[in-house]
Amino acid sequence: MKIAIMKLGGILITALPLDLIDEDAMEFQGDLLNEINAHDAKGVIIDISALDLVDSFMARIINDSATMAGLLGAEVVVCGMQPQIGTTLIEMGRELLGVETALNLDLAMARILAKVKAEDMEQADDGT
Amino acid sequence: MTKLMTVAELMKEKQAEILEVWLEVIDSETGAGARRTDLLMSKAELRTEAKGLADALTLAFAAEDYTDLAAPQFQPAVLLLREISASRARQGFNPTETASFVMSLKSALLQFMQQEFKGDQQHLNNEMTKMNVIIDRLAMVTFETYAITREEVITEQSRSLLEMSTPVIKLWDGVVLMPLVGVIDTPRSQQIIASLLKGIVDYQAQVAVLDVTGVPMMDTKVAQHLISAVDASRMLGAEVVLTGISADAAQTLVRLSVDLSGMRTSGLLKNGIKEALSIIGMAITSKDRAS
């Protein structure tokens, strides 16, 4: 099953579906990175509010995707994590997902825009 | 010589009289306990319970193998006793009062048996042994049920205490406060984390203030639980401000080399709230200055 990746301005928005299987997750990772390069995206928001379970594999996929996107120059914010997932990950001893997180899409968007803006400012400074 | 009655037959024949004596014994034997019994339940209730038990016991005494409580003849008595004992444990009877309800039947029955079987010492002995064994076993059932029920009551109470003591309060739009009161152990910390995370998502709070003023003891373990709570909240995308750390707690934590430097902490709840509000871009100002 293909996971939709939407482009809004310079930002990619995507939501992981409830019945996400491991193969789809792997495919999603590749798609996402391709899209980042294709659109020169500065930021990525991954909404995981539909997931009611995140196992260590899924946690790694999300972590890795964020690191990989970072290599391509895009910021990643994960949003909408269910409370029970937080509890499970802590119990599994999997510290933080090594990713920026936000409560909902609104806040994730605000976070990404602030970051992108800050980076643009830096580049502008460098330019002068 | 005519064949003497068994204890079961005696019980059947003179049930009404035995019941009266039994109730009298209950009344006199427990002394202060009996007066308490009066407070906790009416005479009529007691009579109904005793009557039901006497019926069930008549059946139990007729069992051939009186050492086997699993036998079908014992079932009504065992079930009834469990029920009575459980309800007494919940009503607040003490163990002696509960057990003596069954045990007192012994002395009541004994009076009748001595009278009835006085001609045949051997028969009296046999029937008395039987009666003793059965009532003792049933008393054990009573006590076991009493203990189990009390434990259930205690578990229920501690669970309701657990839920009561960890409320999540909406302090402002996007800010929640969770005051922690009492000792934080592992089961409780899991409950705290779960309700904190639920509160964060329910209120869509960007900041949670965790106040530990009411936590009597801070050690490595408690700190570990708090760090877990903060990590879990951050994973959801909320910041946590830890407040209410006492001078003693600060000393203990540093001496135990617990590293809380990654967390936003403050001594007073006041400063914590100030910091929480500043995270969401709000501030409390005086009216004069604003105008």
Interface residues (C-beta under 8 A of the other chain):
Chain A: V78 C79 M81 Q82 P83 Q84 I85 G86 T87 L89 I90 E91 E95 L96 L97 T101 A102 L103 N104 L107 A108
Chain B: Q190 I193 A194 L197 K198 I200 V201 Q204 A205 Q206 S228 D231 A232 S233 R234 M235 L236 G237 A238
